[in-house]
């Protein structure tokens, strides 16, 4: 299917919008330029509603209530909502044929946001030269060609582009989406149904053959069927438990990832102990540092230190004091002698020193003079004695230096230890502040619970495995017994032949299905990896070092591998640009391998993508198919910022251009007033390099070409 024209009437703000799409294989791109709030998403949903109705739209949007009309619509006035799609379909062996799909409904806004909606009408008409032929069962007809369950593949919202590969949904849901897309687009689903049908036919003829052979064979056949049911039931139980255990393992991985992100800061109890030890160590070191400073102070005040530092000067002073001693100048004893004479009243010469006599006055004068000299003499004498003692104590000139060096080393090491432990304390304290202890304990409890459940599941799988092996042996034995009984009995050749043919078809279809599923999935996986690396730039060593491989697993999950050989988490270890590149690569590769001609409609695909990656992405998704490839068309709804820097690629690849604008952007963004009373969106024929009175915006690039255009299309 290739869309040719879209017409929307009264869907949201799309009052009356018509868009012609490119169907040129050489220029497969249609560019719809539209800013945020201009109606891109409304156009997207309008197409989905046109194809799948309100039920399908609800499944895509997951909204409980959906309103099709604008909230600005008048209350209690019935409004007809219409979507018409013209497209070309080429069924197997048929020439391309044109069809027109027309879905309509009447919606009446009531009070508030409530609406009253009538019955939907869908009509698909095959356009012929004679007029038109109405297609019966139009819903089924659409479902066969564009299944609603594959709407995510054909019509992608840029904000949800990662849904095939990210962990925003459970792993089994993501895997189911990938499996569903592969199975339906590659036709594997039809093969699966063929296996189921041929198996049912085989069982019918097996019953008939057993009935023809008699009661014994029929009884054995019934017993075999009962054993087969038991075997199938065990297999189904094992598959369910295996799937459940796999989901639990995925959940455990996610919990461990979240747990490790928190626990990466350290265990809370361990951190508390570490912080307490560091605080005690720092306190002890601070005391040691103060002790070192005190010892340094005492060392500098010590007289021994003075002698060590000033030994030459002090030695010269001591020699001078020794000289005074040798000359009997120090120590001085005359004061005591004169004082004794005055006390005795007689001089040492024998003359009397009577009070008031001239001799006594003379001796008194001598005593006073000697007392003044004696104070200095005694000081010098004391200094001499102490200096001689200090000289003996300070005879080791290296004592002070050794002690000084030892104290400085001890002090420096203590200061460094305080700084190092202070850094450790700060880091531990910050890590403790980042720990949500309640969350850690909750995650640990969840993890412990999962471990118990996984252990129970493993034990149950072991028991079921033993029962399955026994059932398999019983079934094989019963089949052999039935085969012997059939050989001994008489079975209608016609029934036997049909049973054998049905059995052969059942086995063949099963083999083909398994082989195709493996081969086709590998082909999609190979193309996916090549396109993904092409978009991100595989020649860039830094990029290659991050993303080394992409593959679709046996569980139908899309895995991105790192250089360590491990699988990267799409949410936390793959950036937004890579997520979009991965999903677009999957959709493109799948549709190319399947050879499906279908629209690839993408709303704002280039969000979070810029630079060379942006250019490579646009190159990859707009590149025309090779001569042997399947024709396709791609419709990109792009904002002006997304268009920036890829204008030249759009020039080369674009076969149709249209700009979508909304009146409520005036006067803030739109340059011209449309002179209407209510907000609507309308189109103009401007390309990505043009503007007109309808779409011109105040911040448009001055290089854009101005063109005359009609007021609306």
C-alpha positions as CSV (number, residue, x, y, z in Angstrom):
1,X,0.0,0.0,0.0
2,X,1.2,3.5,-0.9
3,X,-0.7,6.5,0.3
4,X,-1.5,9.1,-2.4
5,X,-3.7,11.6,-0.8
6,X,-5.0,12.5,2.7
7,X,-8.0,14.6,3.4
8,X,-9.1,15.4,6.9
9,X,-12.3,17.3,7.9
10,X,-13.0,18.6,11.4
11,X,-10.5,16.3,13.2
12,X,-9.3,18.3,16.1
13,X,-8.0,21.6,14.6
14,X,-7.6,20.1,11.1
15,X,-10.6,21.9,9.7
16,X,-10.2,21.0,6.0
17,X,-6.8,19.7,5.2
18,X,-5.6,17.9,2.0
19,X,-2.1,16.6,1.5
20,X,-0.8,14.9,-1.6
21,X,2.0,12.4,-1.0
22,X,5.0,11.4,-3.2
23,X,4.7,8.0,-4.8
24,X,7.8,8.4,-7.0
25,X,10.2,5.5,-6.2
26,X,13.2,7.8,-7.1
27,X,12.0,10.5,-4.7
28,X,10.1,8.6,-2.0
29,X,10.0,11.3,0.6
30,X,7.1,13.6,1.5
31,X,8.0,16.4,3.9
32,X,5.3,17.9,6.1
33,X,6.8,21.0,7.8
34,X,5.0,21.8,11.0
35,X,5.9,23.4,14.3
36,X,4.9,22.2,17.7
37,X,1.1,22.7,18.2
38,X,0.4,23.0,14.4
39,X,-1.4,19.7,14.1
40,X,1.3,17.0,13.4
41,X,0.0,14.6,16.1
42,X,-3.6,15.4,15.1
43,X,-2.7,14.4,11.5
44,X,-1.1,11.2,12.8
45,X,-4.1,10.3,14.8
46,X,-6.5,11.2,12.1
47,X,-4.9,8.7,9.7
48,X,-4.9,6.0,12.4
49,X,-8.6,6.7,13.1
50,X,-9.3,6.6,9.4
51,X,-7.7,3.2,9.1
52,X,-8.7,1.6,12.4
53,X,-11.6,3.6,13.8
54,X,-12.1,4.7,17.4
55,X,-11.2,1.3,18.8
56,X,-7.9,1.2,17.0
57,X,-7.1,4.8,18.0
58,X,-7.8,4.0,21.6
59,X,-5.4,1.0,21.5
60,X,-2.7,3.2,20.0
61,X,-3.1,6.1,22.4
62,X,-4.2,4.0,25.4
63,X,-6.7,6.7,26.3
64,X,-9.9,5.8,28.0
65,X,-11.9,8.6,26.3
66,X,-11.1,10.1,23.0
67,X,-12.5,13.3,21.5
68,X,-12.2,13.7,17.7
69,X,-13.4,17.3,17.4
70,X,-11.7,20.5,18.6
71,X,-12.4,21.7,22.1
72,X,-13.2,25.1,20.5
73,X,-16.2,23.6,18.7
74,X,-19.6,25.0,19.7
75,X,-21.6,23.1,22.2
76,X,-24.6,21.0,21.1
77,X,-23.8,21.5,17.4
78,X,-23.3,18.3,15.5
79,X,-20.0,18.1,13.7
80,X,-19.2,15.7,10.9
81,X,-15.7,14.3,11.2
82,X,-14.2,12.7,8.0
83,X,-11.0,11.2,6.9
84,X,-10.4,10.1,3.3
85,X,-7.3,8.2,2.2
86,X,-6.5,7.4,-1.4
87,X,-3.9,4.7,-1.9
88,X,-2.5,2.2,-4.3
89,X,-2.5,-1.5,-3.5
90,X,-0.9,-4.3,-5.5
91,X,-2.2,-7.7,-4.4
92,X,-0.4,-10.9,-5.3
93,X,-0.4,-11.3,-9.0
94,X,-2.6,-8.3,-9.7
95,X,-1.7,-5.0,-11.3
96,X,-1.7,-2.0,-8.9
97,X,-5.2,-0.8,-8.1
98,X,-6.4,2.5,-6.6
99,X,-8.7,2.7,-3.6
100,X,-10.4,5.3,-1.6
101,X,-11.1,4.8,2.1
102,X,-13.7,7.1,3.7
103,X,-14.5,7.0,7.4
104,X,-17.0,9.4,8.9
105,X,-18.8,10.0,12.2
106,X,-20.9,12.7,13.8
107,X,-19.7,14.1,17.1
108,X,-21.7,16.5,19.2
109,X,-19.8,18.4,21.9
110,X,-21.9,18.7,25.2
111,X,-21.1,20.4,28.5
112,X,-17.5,20.4,29.6
113,X,-15.3,18.0,27.6
114,X,-18.0,15.5,27.1
115,X,-19.2,14.5,23.6
116,X,-21.9,12.5,22.1
117,X,-20.7,10.3,19.2
118,X,-22.8,8.6,16.6
119,X,-22.0,5.4,14.7
120,X,-18.9,5.3,12.5
121,X,-19.3,4.5,8.8
122,X,-16.4,3.1,6.8
123,X,-16.4,2.6,3.1
124,X,-13.6,1.5,0.8
125,X,-14.1,1.9,-2.9
126,X,-11.9,0.5,-5.7
127,X,-11.5,3.3,-8.2
128,X,-12.1,2.1,-11.8
129,X,-12.6,3.8,-15.1
130,X,-16.3,3.0,-14.7
131,X,-16.5,4.8,-11.4
132,X,-16.1,2.7,-8.3
133,X,-16.6,-0.7,-6.8
134,X,-17.3,-0.9,-3.1
135,X,-15.1,-3.4,-1.2
136,X,-17.0,-5.8,1.1
137,X,-16.0,-6.1,4.8
138,X,-13.7,-3.0,4.7
139,X,-12.4,-3.5,8.2
140,X,-11.2,-7.0,7.5
141,X,-9.8,-5.8,4.1
142,X,-7.7,-3.2,5.9
143,X,-6.6,-5.6,8.6
144,X,-5.2,-7.9,6.0
145,X,-3.1,-5.2,4.4
146,X,-2.2,-2.9,7.3
147,X,-2.9,-4.8,10.5
148,X,-3.8,-2.6,13.4
149,X,-1.4,-4.5,15.7
150,X,1.4,-3.3,13.4
151,X,0.4,0.4,13.5
152,X,3.6,1.1,15.5
153,X,5.6,-0.1,12.5
154,X,3.8,1.9,9.8
155,X,2.9,5.0,11.8
156,X,5.5,6.1,14.4
157,X,5.3,8.9,16.8
158,X,8.8,10.3,17.4
159,X,8.2,10.5,21.2
160,X,7.4,6.8,21.3
161,X,10.0,5.7,18.7
162,X,12.0,3.6,21.2
163,X,9.1,1.3,22.1
164,X,10.7,-1.7,20.4
165,X,13.9,-1.5,22.3
166,X,13.7,0.4,25.6
167,X,12.9,-0.8,29.1
168,X,10.0,1.6,29.6
169,X,7.8,-1.4,29.3
170,X,8.3,-4.9,30.6
171,X,10.8,-7.1,28.7
172,X,8.1,-9.6,27.6
173,X,6.0,-6.7,26.2
174,X,8.9,-5.4,24.3
175,X,9.8,-8.8,23.0
176,X,6.2,-9.5,22.0
177,X,6.2,-6.3,19.9
178,X,9.4,-7.3,18.1
179,X,8.1,-10.9,17.6
180,X,4.7,-9.7,16.4
181,X,6.2,-7.3,13.9
182,X,8.6,-10.0,12.6
183,X,5.9,-12.7,12.5
184,X,3.3,-10.7,10.7
185,X,5.5,-8.8,8.2
186,X,7.5,-11.8,7.2
187,X,4.5,-14.0,6.9
188,X,5.6,-16.3,9.6
189,X,2.2,-15.9,11.3
190,X,0.6,-17.4,8.3
191,X,3.0,-20.4,8.5
192,X,2.2,-20.8,12.2
193,X,-1.5,-20.9,11.4
194,X,-0.8,-23.4,8.6
195,X,1.0,-25.6,11.1
196,X,-2.0,-25.4,13.4
197,X,-4.5,-26.1,10.5
198,X,-2.5,-29.1,9.1
199,X,-2.1,-30.5,12.6
200,X,-5.9,-30.3,13.1
201,X,-6.5,-32.0,9.8
202,X,-4.0,-34.7,10.6
203,X,-5.8,-35.4,13.9
204,X,-9.2,-35.7,12.1
205,X,-7.9,-38.4,9.7
206,X,-5.9,-40.1,12.5
207,X,-9.2,-40.5,14.3
208,X,-11.0,-41.8,11.2
209,X,-8.1,-44.3,10.6
210,X,-8.3,-45.5,14.2
211,X,-12.1,-45.9,13.9
212,X,-11.8,-47.9,10.7
213,X,-9.2,-50.2,12.4
214,X,-11.5,-51.3,15.1
215,X,-12.1,-50.8,18.8
216,X,-8.6,-51.8,19.9
217,X,-6.9,-49.3,17.6
218,X,-9.4,-46.6,18.4
219,X,-8.8,-47.1,22.1
220,X,-5.1,-46.9,21.6
221,X,-5.5,-43.8,19.5
222,X,-7.6,-42.2,22.3
223,X,-4.9,-43.2,24.8
224,X,-2.3,-41.7,22.6
225,X,-4.3,-38.5,22.3
226,X,-4.7,-38.3,26.0
227,X,-0.9,-38.7,26.4
228,X,-0.3,-36.1,23.7
229,X,-2.6,-33.7,25.6
230,X,-0.7,-34.4,28.8
231,X,2.6,-33.9,27.0
232,X,1.4,-30.6,25.4
233,X,0.0,-29.4,28.7
234,X,3.4,-30.1,30.4
235,X,5.2,-28.3,27.6
236,X,2.8,-25.3,28.0
237,X,3.3,-25.2,31.7
238,X,7.1,-25.4,31.2
239,X,6.9,-22.6,28.7
240,X,4.8,-20.4,31.0
241,X,7.1,-21.0,34.0
242,X,10.2,-20.5,31.8
243,X,8.7,-17.2,30.5
244,X,7.8,-16.2,34.1
245,X,11.2,-17.0,35.3
246,X,12.7,-15.1,32.5
247,X,10.6,-12.1,33.3
248,X,11.7,-12.4,37.0
249,X,15.3,-12.6,35.9
250,X,14.8,-9.4,33.8
251,X,13.1,-7.8,36.8
252,X,16.0,-8.9,39.1
253,X,18.5,-7.4,36.6
254,X,16.7,-4.1,36.7
255,X,16.5,-4.1,40.5
256,X,20.2,-5.0,40.7
257,X,21.0,-2.1,38.3
258,X,18.9,0.3,40.4
259,X,20.3,-1.2,43.6
260,X,23.9,-1.0,42.4
261,X,23.3,2.6,41.3
262,X,22.5,3.4,45.0
263,X,24.7,0.9,46.6
264,X,27.6,2.2,44.4
265,X,27.8,5.0,47.0
266,X,28.6,2.4,49.7
267,X,26.7,0.4,52.2
268,X,25.0,2.7,54.8
269,X,26.2,0.7,57.9
270,X,29.6,0.4,56.5
271,X,29.8,4.1,55.7
272,X,28.6,5.0,59.2
273,X,31.3,2.9,60.7
274,X,33.9,4.3,58.3
275,X,32.8,7.9,59.1
276,X,33.1,7.2,62.8
277,X,36.6,5.7,62.4
278,X,37.7,8.6,60.3
279,X,36.4,11.2,62.8
280,X,38.2,9.4,65.6
281,X,41.4,9.2,63.6
282,X,41.2,12.9,62.7
283,X,40.6,13.9,66.3
284,X,43.7,11.8,67.4
285,X,45.8,13.3,64.7
286,X,44.7,16.9,65.6
287,X,45.9,16.2,69.2
288,X,49.1,14.8,67.8
289,X,49.6,17.9,65.7
290,X,49.1,20.2,68.7
291,X,51.6,18.1,70.7
292,X,54.2,18.5,67.9
293,X,53.7,22.3,68.0
294,X,54.1,22.4,71.7
295,X,57.3,20.4,71.6
296,X,58.6,22.7,68.9
297,X,57.9,25.7,71.2
298,X,59.7,24.1,74.1
299,X,62.6,23.1,71.9
300,X,63.0,26.7,70.7
301,X,62.8,28.1,74.3
302,X,65.4,25.6,75.7
303,X,68.8,27.0,76.8
304,X,70.5,24.0,75.3
305,X,69.0,25.0,72.0
306,X,70.4,28.5,72.4
307,X,73.9,27.1,73.1
308,X,73.5,24.8,70.0
309,X,72.4,27.8,67.9
310,X,74.9,30.4,69.3
311,X,77.8,28.2,70.5
312,X,80.5,30.5,69.1
313,X,79.2,33.7,70.7
314,X,78.4,32.0,74.0
315,X,81.9,30.4,74.1
316,X,83.5,33.7,73.7
317,X,81.4,35.2,76.5
318,X,82.3,32.3,78.8
319,X,86.0,32.8,78.1
320,X,85.6,36.4,79.1
321,X,84.0,35.3,82.4
322,X,86.7,32.8,83.0
323,X,89.2,35.6,82.5
324,X,87.4,37.8,85.2
325,X,87.5,34.8,87.5
326,X,91.2,34.3,86.9
327,X,91.8,38.0,87.8
328,X,89.7,37.5,91.0
329,X,87.3,40.1,89.9
330,X,84.5,37.5,90.3
331,X,83.3,36.2,92.4
332,X,83.5,39.3,94.9
333,X,83.7,38.7,98.8
334,X,84.6,42.4,99.9
335,X,81.1,43.3,100.8
336,X,80.9,40.6,103.4
337,X,84.3,41.6,104.9
338,X,83.5,45.3,105.1
339,X,80.1,44.5,106.6
340,X,81.7,42.3,109.2
341,X,84.2,45.1,110.1
342,X,81.4,47.6,110.7
343,X,79.6,45.1,112.8
344,X,82.7,44.4,114.9
345,X,83.6,48.2,115.2
346,X,87.2,47.4,114.2
347,X,88.9,47.5,110.8
348,X,91.0,44.6,109.5
349,X,94.0,46.8,110.2
350,X,93.1,47.0,113.9
351,X,91.9,50.6,114.0
352,X,88.6,51.2,115.8
353,X,85.6,52.2,113.8
354,X,83.6,54.1,116.3
355,X,80.3,55.7,115.2
356,X,80.8,59.1,113.8
357,X,84.5,58.7,113.3
358,X,86.0,59.6,109.9
359,X,87.4,56.0,109.6
360,X,83.9,54.4,110.0
361,X,82.4,56.8,107.4
362,X,85.1,55.9,105.0
363,X,84.5,52.2,105.4
364,X,80.7,52.8,105.0
365,X,81.4,54.6,101.7
366,X,83.6,51.7,100.5
367,X,80.8,49.2,101.5
368,X,78.2,51.0,99.5
369,X,80.4,51.2,96.4
370,X,81.3,47.5,96.7
371,X,77.6,46.5,97.1
372,X,76.8,48.1,93.7
373,X,79.7,46.3,92.1
374,X,78.9,43.1,93.8
375,X,75.4,42.8,92.2
376,X,77.0,42.8,88.8
377,X,79.8,40.5,90.0
378,X,77.3,38.0,91.4
379,X,75.3,38.1,88.1
380,X,78.5,37.5,86.1
381,X,79.5,34.8,88.5
382,X,76.2,33.0,88.3
383,X,76.2,33.4,84.5
384,X,79.6,31.8,84.4
385,X,78.6,28.8,86.5
386,X,75.4,28.3,84.5
387,X,77.2,28.8,81.1
388,X,79.8,26.2,82.1
389,X,77.1,23.7,82.9
390,X,75.2,24.5,79.7
391,X,78.4,24.1,77.7
392,X,78.7,20.6,79.1
393,X,75.0,19.8,78.3
394,X,75.2,21.3,74.9
395,X,78.4,19.7,73.9
396,X,76.4,17.6,71.2
397,X,75.8,20.2,68.5
398,X,73.6,17.7,66.5
399,X,71.1,17.1,69.3
400,X,68.9,20.1,68.5
401,X,69.1,19.5,64.7
402,X,68.1,15.9,65.0
403,X,65.2,16.7,67.3
404,X,64.1,19.6,65.0
405,X,64.1,17.3,61.9
406,X,62.2,14.6,63.8
407,X,59.6,17.0,65.0
408,X,59.1,18.6,61.6
409,X,58.7,15.2,59.9
410,X,56.2,14.1,62.5
411,X,54.3,17.3,62.2
412,X,54.3,17.2,58.3
413,X,53.1,13.6,58.3
414,X,50.4,14.4,60.8
415,X,49.1,17.3,58.8
416,X,49.1,15.2,55.6
417,X,47.2,12.4,57.4
418,X,44.6,14.9,58.7
419,X,44.1,16.2,55.1
420,X,43.9,12.7,53.6
421,X,41.4,11.5,56.2
422,X,39.5,14.7,55.9
423,X,39.0,14.1,52.2
424,X,38.0,10.5,52.9
425,X,35.5,11.8,55.6
426,X,34.0,14.3,53.2
427,X,33.6,11.7,50.4
428,X,32.1,9.2,52.8
429,X,29.7,11.8,54.2
430,X,28.6,12.9,50.7
431,X,28.1,9.2,49.7
432,X,26.0,8.7,52.8
433,X,23.9,11.7,51.9
434,X,23.2,10.2,48.5
435,X,21.9,6.9,49.9
436,X,18.2,6.4,50.2
437,X,18.4,3.8,53.0
438,X,14.6,3.1,52.8
439,X,14.8,2.5,49.1
440,X,17.9,0.3,49.5
441,X,16.1,-1.9,52.0
442,X,13.0,-2.0,49.8
443,X,15.0,-3.0,46.8
444,X,16.9,-5.6,48.8
445,X,13.5,-7.1,50.0
446,X,12.2,-7.2,46.4
447,X,15.4,-8.8,45.2
448,X,15.3,-11.4,48.0
449,X,11.6,-12.1,47.1
450,X,12.5,-12.6,43.4
451,X,15.3,-15.0,44.4
452,X,12.9,-17.1,46.3
453,X,10.4,-17.1,43.5
454,X,13.1,-17.9,40.9
455,X,14.3,-20.7,43.0
456,X,10.8,-22.1,43.3
457,X,10.3,-21.7,39.5
458,X,13.6,-23.6,38.9
459,X,12.5,-26.4,41.2
460,X,9.1,-26.5,39.6
461,X,10.8,-26.6,36.1
462,X,12.9,-29.5,37.3
463,X,9.8,-31.5,38.5
464,X,7.9,-30.7,35.3
465,X,11.0,-31.6,33.2
466,X,11.1,-35.0,34.8
467,X,7.3,-35.5,34.2
468,X,7.7,-34.3,30.6
469,X,10.5,-36.7,29.9
470,X,8.3,-39.5,31.3
471,X,5.3,-38.4,29.3
472,X,7.5,-38.3,26.2
473,X,8.6,-41.9,26.7
474,X,5.0,-43.0,27.4
475,X,3.8,-41.2,24.3
476,X,6.5,-42.7,22.1
477,X,5.7,-46.2,23.5
478,X,2.0,-45.7,22.9
479,X,2.7,-44.5,19.4
480,X,4.7,-47.6,18.6
481,X,1.9,-49.8,20.1
482,X,-0.7,-48.0,18.0
483,X,1.5,-48.3,14.9
484,X,1.7,-52.1,15.5
485,X,-2.0,-52.4,16.0
486,X,-2.7,-50.4,12.9
487,X,-0.5,-52.7,10.8
488,X,-2.4,-55.7,12.1
489,X,-5.8,-54.1,11.5
490,X,-7.5,-53.2,8.2
491,X,-7.6,-49.4,7.5
492,X,-9.2,-47.8,4.5
493,X,-6.5,-46.9,2.0
494,X,-8.2,-43.6,1.3
495,X,-8.3,-42.6,5.0
496,X,-4.8,-43.9,5.5
497,X,-3.5,-41.9,2.6
498,X,-5.2,-38.7,3.7
499,X,-3.9,-39.2,7.2
500,X,-0.3,-39.7,5.9
501,X,-0.6,-36.7,3.6
502,X,-1.9,-34.5,6.4
503,X,1.0,-35.7,8.6
504,X,3.5,-34.9,5.8
505,X,2.0,-31.4,5.4
506,X,2.1,-30.8,9.1
507,X,5.7,-31.8,9.4
508,X,6.7,-29.8,6.3
509,X,4.9,-26.6,7.3
510,X,6.5,-26.9,10.7
511,X,10.0,-27.3,9.3
512,X,9.5,-24.4,6.8
513,X,8.1,-22.2,9.6
514,X,11.1,-22.9,11.9
515,X,13.6,-22.4,9.1
516,X,12.1,-19.2,7.7
517,X,11.8,-17.8,11.2
518,X,15.4,-18.4,11.8
519,X,16.7,-17.3,8.4
520,X,14.5,-14.2,8.1
521,X,15.2,-13.1,11.6
522,X,19.0,-13.4,10.9
523,X,18.6,-11.3,7.7
524,X,16.7,-8.6,9.6
525,X,19.3,-8.7,12.3
526,X,22.1,-8.3,9.8
527,X,20.5,-5.4,8.0
528,X,19.6,-3.8,11.3
529,X,23.2,-3.8,12.5
530,X,24.5,-2.4,9.3
531,X,22.0,0.4,9.2
532,X,22.4,1.2,12.9
533,X,26.2,1.5,12.6
534,X,25.7,3.5,9.3
535,X,23.6,6.1,11.1
536,X,25.8,6.4,14.1
537,X,29.0,6.4,12.1
538,X,30.8,3.0,12.3
539,X,34.0,4.5,11.1
540,X,34.3,6.6,14.3
541,X,36.4,4.7,16.7
542,X,34.8,6.3,19.7
543,X,31.3,5.3,18.5
544,X,32.5,1.8,17.5
545,X,34.0,1.5,21.0
546,X,30.6,2.1,22.6
547,X,28.3,0.1,20.3
548,X,30.1,-2.9,18.8
549,X,27.1,-4.9,17.6
550,X,23.4,-5.3,17.4
551,X,21.4,-8.4,17.1
552,X,17.9,-9.8,17.5
553,X,18.0,-12.6,20.1
554,X,16.2,-15.9,20.1
555,X,13.8,-14.3,22.6
556,X,13.0,-11.6,20.1
557,X,14.8,-8.8,22.0
558,X,16.9,-6.2,20.3
559,X,20.3,-6.2,22.0
560,X,23.1,-3.6,21.6
561,X,26.5,-4.9,22.5
562,X,29.4,-3.1,24.0
563,X,33.1,-3.6,23.5
564,X,33.1,-5.7,26.7
565,X,30.8,-8.2,25.0
566,X,27.9,-7.2,27.4
567,X,24.5,-6.0,26.5
568,X,23.8,-2.3,27.1
569,X,20.7,-1.1,28.8
570,X,18.7,0.9,26.3
571,X,17.4,3.3,28.9
572,X,20.6,4.1,30.8
573,X,23.4,3.3,28.5
574,X,22.1,4.3,25.0
575,X,21.5,7.9,24.3
576,X,18.3,9.3,22.7
577,X,19.8,9.6,19.2
578,X,21.0,5.9,19.3
579,X,17.6,4.8,20.6
580,X,15.8,6.4,17.6
581,X,18.5,5.1,15.2
582,X,17.9,1.6,16.6
583,X,14.2,1.6,16.2
584,X,14.2,3.2,12.7
585,X,16.8,0.7,11.7
586,X,14.7,-2.1,12.9
587,X,11.6,-0.9,11.1
588,X,13.4,-0.2,7.8
589,X,15.3,-3.5,7.9
590,X,12.2,-5.5,8.7
591,X,10.1,-3.9,5.9
592,X,13.0,-4.4,3.4
593,X,13.4,-8.1,4.2
594,X,9.7,-8.6,4.2
595,X,9.3,-6.8,0.8
596,X,6.3,-5.0,2.2
597,X,5.1,-1.9,0.3
598,X,3.7,0.3,3.0
599,X,4.0,3.9,4.2
600,X,6.6,4.8,6.7
601,X,5.0,7.7,8.5
602,X,7.1,9.3,11.2
603,X,6.2,12.2,13.4
604,X,9.2,14.3,14.5
605,X,11.8,11.6,14.1
606,X,14.8,13.8,14.6
607,X,14.3,15.0,18.2
608,X,17.4,14.5,20.3
609,X,19.4,14.0,17.1
610,X,21.9,16.6,15.7
611,X,25.1,17.1,13.8
612,X,26.5,14.3,11.5
613,X,24.3,11.7,13.2
614,X,21.2,13.7,12.1
615,X,22.4,13.9,8.5
616,X,23.2,10.2,8.4
617,X,19.8,9.3,9.8
618,X,17.9,11.4,7.2
619,X,20.2,9.9,4.5
620,X,19.4,6.4,5.7
621,X,15.6,6.7,5.9
622,X,15.1,8.6,2.7
623,X,17.5,6.8,0.4
624,X,15.6,5.4,-2.6
625,X,15.5,1.6,-2.9
626,X,17.9,-0.2,-5.2
627,X,16.6,-1.3,-8.6
628,X,15.9,-4.8,-7.1
629,X,14.5,-3.4,-3.9
630,X,10.9,-3.0,-2.8
631,X,9.5,0.5,-3.5
632,X,8.5,2.4,-0.5
633,X,7.4,5.9,0.6
634,X,8.4,7.8,3.7
635,X,6.5,10.7,5.2
636,X,8.4,12.9,7.7
637,X,6.7,15.5,9.9
638,X,9.5,17.9,10.7
639,X,9.8,21.1,12.7
640,X,12.0,23.9,11.4
641,X,14.7,23.0,13.9
642,X,14.7,19.4,12.6
643,X,15.0,20.6,9.0
644,X,18.0,22.8,9.8
645,X,21.3,21.4,8.3
646,X,19.5,18.7,6.2
647,X,17.9,21.0,3.7
648,X,20.1,19.7,0.8
649,X,19.1,16.1,1.5
650,X,15.4,17.0,1.5
651,X,16.0,18.8,-1.8
652,X,17.4,15.6,-3.4
653,X,15.0,13.1,-1.9
654,X,11.7,15.0,-1.5
655,X,9.0,14.3,-4.0
656,X,6.2,16.3,-2.2
657,X,6.3,19.2,0.3
658,X,3.6,20.8,2.4
659,X,3.6,23.2,5.4
660,X,1.1,22.8,8.2
661,X,0.3,25.9,10.4
662,X,-2.2,26.8,13.1
663,X,-3.9,30.1,13.5
664,X,-3.6,30.2,17.3
665,X,0.2,30.9,16.9
666,X,-0.7,34.5,15.9
667,X,0.5,37.0,17.0
668,X,3.1,35.2,19.1
669,X,4.8,33.2,16.3
670,X,2.8,33.6,13.1
671,X,3.5,36.8,11.2
672,X,0.1,37.3,9.6
673,X,-3.4,37.3,11.0
674,X,-5.7,34.8,9.2
675,X,-8.8,36.8,10.3
676,X,-10.8,33.9,11.7
677,X,-12.6,33.7,15.0
678,X,-11.6,30.2,16.1
679,X,-8.3,28.2,15.9
680,X,-7.7,26.0,13.0
681,X,-4.8,24.3,11.2
682,X,-4.4,24.7,7.5
683,X,-1.8,23.8,4.8
684,X,0.0,25.7,2.1
685,X,2.2,24.5,-0.7
686,X,5.5,25.9,0.7
687,X,8.5,23.7,0.7
688,X,11.1,23.7,3.5
689,X,12.8,26.6,1.7
690,X,9.7,28.8,1.3
691,X,7.3,30.9,3.3
692,X,4.0,32.6,2.4
693,X,1.3,34.7,4.0
694,X,-0.1,31.6,5.6
695,X,3.0,30.0,7.1
696,X,5.5,32.9,7.6
697,X,6.7,33.0,11.2
698,X,8.5,35.9,13.0
699,X,11.7,34.0,13.5
700,X,12.0,32.5,10.1
701,X,15.3,32.4,8.4
702,X,15.8,35.4,6.2
703,X,17.1,33.1,3.4
704,X,13.7,31.5,3.0
705,X,12.1,32.4,-0.3
706,X,8.8,34.3,-0.1
707,X,6.1,33.1,-2.4
708,X,2.5,34.1,-3.3
709,X,0.0,31.5,-2.4
710,X,-3.7,31.0,-1.9
711,X,-5.2,31.7,1.5
712,X,-5.6,27.9,2.1
713,X,-5.6,24.7,0.3
